[in-house]
Amino acid sequence: MIFAVVALAVVGLGNSNSATGEGNTPRPQSTVQYPIRFDHAPAAQAPQPRPTVSYPIRWER
């Protein structure tokens, strides 16, 4: 079992993609524009607060 784990580690490390060459690989460019706006989305309304109890709470004691 230990031999199998070591063999898998050796095979995994041996097949890793290491960059060799001149290093002229293009870097990814961002395509997003900030700030992000949703102009055509319908306006969401905030929910109205509702009481959590159905009986009146007396504040004066």
Beta strands, then each sheet from edge to edge (+ up, - down):
end
